[in-house]
Amino acid sequence: METGDPYDWEQRFGAEGVPCGAVRSLAEALQHPQLAHRNLLQDVETPLGTVPLAGIGFELAHGSAAVTRPAPLVGQHTEEVLLEAGYSREAIANLQSQKTVTLATI
């Protein structure tokens, strides 16, 4: 096993019913056909452009649990949350000037 391609060994062992898999680099793993088959990576639009995000890797009986939006940007909902908590816009501006909170700039 010291010589030869790990993918060749993966095929040989698999053909004999031995569960195995070659250790892949991140780049190789992201190109594996199983990821596309399971729809694991999904392109999602963000304010910064389109980015691939990892989905859940399985489907539910009642429908897909696809990634439909990106994670929020740092500070994206800060103002909204603070307003709902009863802070005034003036108080929020003061917190921002003191660098206590961050508001999204995009």
C-alpha atoms as an extended CHARMM CRD file, in Angstrom:
* protein
*
       106  EXT
         1         1  MET       CA              0.0000000000        0.0000000000        0.0000000000  PROA      1               0.0000000000
         2         2  GLU       CA              3.0350000000        2.2580000000        0.1980000000  PROA      2               0.0000000000
         3         3  THR       CA              2.9990000000        2.5220000000       -3.5440000000  PROA      3               0.0000000000
         4         4  GLY       CA              0.1130000000        3.2520000000       -5.8030000000  PROA      4               0.0000000000
         5         5  ASP       CA             -2.5750000000        5.8070000000       -5.9540000000  PROA      5               0.0000000000
         6         6  PRO       CA             -4.9440000000        6.0740000000       -2.9530000000  PROA      6               0.0000000000
         7         7  TYR       CA             -7.9020000000        6.2860000000       -5.3250000000  PROA      7               0.0000000000
         8         8  ASP       CA             -6.8140000000        3.0260000000       -6.9630000000  PROA      8               0.0000000000
         9         9  TRP       CA             -6.7800000000        1.3810000000       -3.5250000000  PROA      9               0.0000000000
        10        10  GLU       CA            -10.1720000000        2.8700000000       -2.8010000000  PROA      10              0.0000000000
        11        11  GLN       CA            -11.5360000000        1.2350000000       -5.9580000000  PROA      11              0.0000000000
        12        12  ARG       CA             -9.8500000000       -2.1060000000       -5.2610000000  PROA      12              0.0000000000
        13        13  PHE       CA            -11.0710000000       -2.3480000000       -1.6830000000  PROA      13              0.0000000000
        14        14  GLY       CA            -14.5320000000       -1.1060000000       -2.6300000000  PROA      14              0.0000000000
        15        15  ALA       CA            -14.8190000000       -3.7780000000       -5.3120000000  PROA      15              0.0000000000
        16        16  GLU       CA            -14.1710000000       -6.3900000000       -2.6070000000  PROA      16              0.0000000000
        17        17  GLY       CA            -16.8190000000       -4.9320000000       -0.3090000000  PROA      17              0.0000000000
        18        18  VAL       CA            -14.3630000000       -3.3140000000        2.0800000000  PROA      18              0.0000000000
        19        19  PRO       CA            -15.7030000000        0.0460000000        3.2520000000  PROA      19              0.0000000000
        20        20  CYS       CA            -12.9870000000        2.6180000000        2.7410000000  PROA      20              0.0000000000
        21        21  GLY       CA            -12.2150000000        5.9930000000        1.3120000000  PROA      21              0.0000000000
        22        22  ALA       CA             -9.1270000000        7.8690000000        0.3030000000  PROA      22              0.0000000000
        23        23  VAL       CA             -8.1680000000       10.8160000000        2.4780000000  PROA      23              0.0000000000
        24        24  ARG       CA             -8.8200000000       13.8830000000        0.3730000000  PROA      24              0.0000000000
        25        25  SER       CA             -7.6300000000       17.4530000000        0.5910000000  PROA      25              0.0000000000
        26        26  LEU       CA            -10.2870000000       20.1140000000        1.0510000000  PROA      26              0.0000000000
        27        27  ALA       CA            -10.0340000000       21.0500000000       -2.6280000000  PROA      27              0.0000000000
        28        28  GLU       CA            -10.4550000000       17.3960000000       -3.6590000000  PROA      28              0.0000000000
        29        29  ALA       CA            -13.3460000000       16.8710000000       -1.2460000000  PROA      29              0.0000000000
        30        30  LEU       CA            -15.1920000000       19.8980000000       -2.6100000000  PROA      30              0.0000000000
        31        31  GLN       CA            -14.9250000000       18.4630000000       -6.1310000000  PROA      31              0.0000000000
        32        32  HSD       CA            -16.2010000000       14.9980000000       -5.1470000000  PROA      32              0.0000000000
        33        33  PRO       CA            -19.2920000000       14.0160000000       -7.1840000000  PROA      33              0.0000000000
        34        34  GLN       CA            -21.1410000000       12.9590000000       -4.0250000000  PROA      34              0.0000000000
        35        35  LEU       CA            -21.3510000000       16.5890000000       -2.8840000000  PROA      35              0.0000000000
        36        36  ALA       CA            -23.1100000000       17.5620000000       -6.1040000000  PROA      36              0.0000000000
        37        37  HSD       CA            -25.3590000000       14.4820000000       -5.9280000000  PROA      37              0.0000000000
        38        38  ARG       CA            -26.4140000000       15.3620000000       -2.3610000000  PROA      38              0.0000000000
        39        39  ASN       CA            -26.7180000000       19.0560000000       -3.3190000000  PROA      39              0.0000000000
        40        40  LEU       CA            -24.4850000000       19.8690000000       -0.3690000000  PROA      40              0.0000000000
        41        41  LEU       CA            -22.9860000000       23.0860000000       -1.7380000000  PROA      41              0.0000000000
        42        42  GLN       CA            -25.4710000000       25.7390000000       -2.7550000000  PROA      42              0.0000000000
        43        43  ASP       CA            -24.7620000000       29.1450000000       -4.2650000000  PROA      43              0.0000000000
        44        44  VAL       CA            -26.3720000000       31.9190000000       -2.2230000000  PROA      44              0.0000000000
        45        45  GLU       CA            -26.5490000000       35.6120000000       -3.0610000000  PROA      45              0.0000000000
        46        46  THR       CA            -25.0680000000       37.9480000000       -0.4510000000  PROA      46              0.0000000000
        47        47  PRO       CA            -24.4690000000       41.7060000000       -0.4520000000  PROA      47              0.0000000000
        48        48  LEU       CA            -20.8460000000       40.8230000000       -1.2310000000  PROA      48              0.0000000000
        49        49  GLY       CA            -21.6940000000       38.5770000000       -4.2070000000  PROA      49              0.0000000000
        50        50  THR       CA            -22.4890000000       34.9080000000       -4.7580000000  PROA      50              0.0000000000
        51        51  VAL       CA            -20.8700000000       32.4800000000       -2.3250000000  PROA      51              0.0000000000
        52        52  PRO       CA            -21.0800000000       28.6960000000       -2.0070000000  PROA      52              0.0000000000
        53        53  LEU       CA            -22.5180000000       27.6260000000        1.3360000000  PROA      53              0.0000000000
        54        54  ALA       CA            -22.7640000000       24.1440000000        2.7890000000  PROA      54              0.0000000000
        55        55  GLY       CA            -26.2890000000       22.7980000000        3.0370000000  PROA      55              0.0000000000
        56        56  ILE       CA            -27.4860000000       20.1180000000        5.4250000000  PROA      56              0.0000000000
        57        57  GLY       CA            -26.5320000000       17.1890000000        3.1630000000  PROA      57              0.0000000000
        58        58  PHE       CA            -29.8390000000       15.3390000000        3.3480000000  PROA      58              0.0000000000
        59        59  GLU       CA            -33.4420000000       15.7650000000        2.2820000000  PROA      59              0.0000000000
        60        60  LEU       CA            -36.4790000000       15.6560000000        4.5200000000  PROA      60              0.0000000000
        61        61  ALA       CA            -39.5860000000       13.6500000000        3.6370000000  PROA      61              0.0000000000
        62        62  HSD       CA            -41.7750000000       16.7660000000        3.6110000000  PROA      62              0.0000000000
        63        63  GLY       CA            -39.4430000000       18.8910000000        1.5080000000  PROA      63              0.0000000000
        64        64  SER       CA            -36.0130000000       20.3150000000        1.1410000000  PROA      64              0.0000000000
        65        65  ALA       CA            -34.2060000000       22.1630000000        3.8840000000  PROA      65              0.0000000000
        66        66  ALA       CA            -32.0970000000       24.1370000000        1.4370000000  PROA      66              0.0000000000
        67        67  VAL       CA            -29.9780000000       27.1120000000        2.3690000000  PROA      67              0.0000000000
        68        68  THR       CA            -32.0710000000       30.0500000000        1.1840000000  PROA      68              0.0000000000
        69        69  ARG       CA            -30.1330000000       32.9810000000        2.5800000000  PROA      69              0.0000000000
        70        70  PRO       CA            -26.6820000000       33.7060000000        3.9250000000  PROA      70              0.0000000000
        71        71  ALA       CA            -25.7520000000       34.2830000000        7.5310000000  PROA      71              0.0000000000
        72        72  PRO       CA            -26.2000000000       37.9270000000        8.4890000000  PROA      72              0.0000000000
        73        73  LEU       CA            -23.2940000000       40.3010000000        8.1720000000  PROA      73              0.0000000000
        74        74  VAL       CA            -21.6840000000       41.5480000000       11.3620000000  PROA      74              0.0000000000
        75        75  GLY       CA            -24.0330000000       44.1840000000       12.7300000000  PROA      75              0.0000000000
        76        76  GLN       CA            -26.7070000000       43.5860000000       10.0930000000  PROA      76              0.0000000000
        77        77  HSD       CA            -29.5460000000       43.2770000000       12.6160000000  PROA      77              0.0000000000
        78        78  THR       CA            -28.0520000000       45.2040000000       15.5340000000  PROA      78              0.0000000000
        79        79  GLU       CA            -30.1460000000       48.3310000000       15.0770000000  PROA      79              0.0000000000
        80        80  GLU       CA            -33.3410000000       46.3390000000       14.5290000000  PROA      80              0.0000000000
        81        81  VAL       CA            -32.7850000000       44.2670000000       17.6880000000  PROA      81              0.0000000000
        82        82  LEU       CA            -31.8940000000       47.2840000000       19.8150000000  PROA      82              0.0000000000
        83        83  LEU       CA            -34.9350000000       49.2300000000       18.5910000000  PROA      83              0.0000000000
        84        84  GLU       CA            -37.1680000000       46.2620000000       19.4690000000  PROA      84              0.0000000000
        85        85  ALA       CA            -35.4970000000       46.1590000000       22.9050000000  PROA      85              0.0000000000
        86        86  GLY       CA            -36.5370000000       49.7730000000       23.4830000000  PROA      86              0.0000000000
        87        87  TYR       CA            -33.3420000000       51.6710000000       22.6670000000  PROA      87              0.0000000000
        88        88  SER       CA            -33.7730000000       55.0170000000       20.9250000000  PROA      88              0.0000000000
        89        89  ARG       CA            -31.9100000000       55.7900000000       17.7020000000  PROA      89              0.0000000000
        90        90  GLU       CA            -29.9100000000       58.3540000000       19.6820000000  PROA      90              0.0000000000
        91        91  ALA       CA            -28.8820000000       55.7290000000       22.2500000000  PROA      91              0.0000000000
        92        92  ILE       CA            -27.9100000000       53.3220000000       19.4570000000  PROA      92              0.0000000000
        93        93  ALA       CA            -25.8080000000       56.0360000000       17.7840000000  PROA      93              0.0000000000
        94        94  ASN       CA            -24.1150000000       56.6470000000       21.1380000000  PROA      94              0.0000000000
        95        95  LEU       CA            -23.3610000000       52.9300000000       21.5480000000  PROA      95              0.0000000000
        96        96  GLN       CA            -21.9480000000       52.8730000000       18.0300000000  PROA      96              0.0000000000
        97        97  SER       CA            -19.7500000000       55.9350000000       18.6500000000  PROA      97              0.0000000000
        98        98  GLN       CA            -18.3700000000       54.2200000000       21.7690000000  PROA      98              0.0000000000
        99        99  LYS       CA            -17.6950000000       51.1080000000       19.6420000000  PROA      99              0.0000000000
       100       100  THR       CA            -19.9570000000       49.1080000000       21.9570000000  PROA      100             0.0000000000
       101       101  VAL       CA            -22.0140000000       47.8740000000       18.9950000000  PROA      101             0.0000000000
       102       102  THR       CA            -21.3600000000       47.5400000000       15.2830000000  PROA      102             0.0000000000
       103       103  LEU       CA            -23.8650000000       48.3690000000       12.5790000000  PROA      103             0.0000000000
       104       104  ALA       CA            -23.5590000000       46.8380000000        9.1230000000  PROA      104             0.0000000000
       105       105  THR       CA            -22.1930000000       49.2060000000        6.5010000000  PROA      105             0.0000000000
       106       106  ILE       CA            -23.5640000000       47.3880000000        3.4430000000  PROA      106             0.0000000000
